[in-house]
């Protein structure tokens, strides 16, 4: 379900870019229908939908924003997994969440530690 939402959030940008308000409303209808009929229920994705895959025009125009969306999606997926895990003691969850935040932050990227 979460990855279906990632698909929707990413793909909608290409559909809305450069469109009039009337055209955007039509895009919302089409994308909403596809999301509810297909993407919401896809369980065969090997990995989270990435912005470059589902919104290539947006990614080309705003690569930094696309990367930020991917990082935030990955972060909240990791935090959800940590919170839902029975394999991580409650006393350890805050530490694991802070590690996940660090991993996608500028301090964690490329630091090698």
HELIX and SHEET records of a PDB file:
HELIX    1   1 UNK A    2  UNK A   16  1                                  15    
HELIX    2   2 UNK A   21  UNK A   37  1                                  17    
HELIX    3   3 UNK A   39  UNK A   41  5                                   3    
HELIX    4   4 UNK A   51  UNK A   54  1                                   4    
HELIX    5   5 UNK A   56  UNK A   61  1                                   6    
HELIX    6   6 UNK A   63  UNK A   84  1                                  22    
HELIX    7   7 UNK A   90  UNK A  104  1                                  15    
END                                                                             
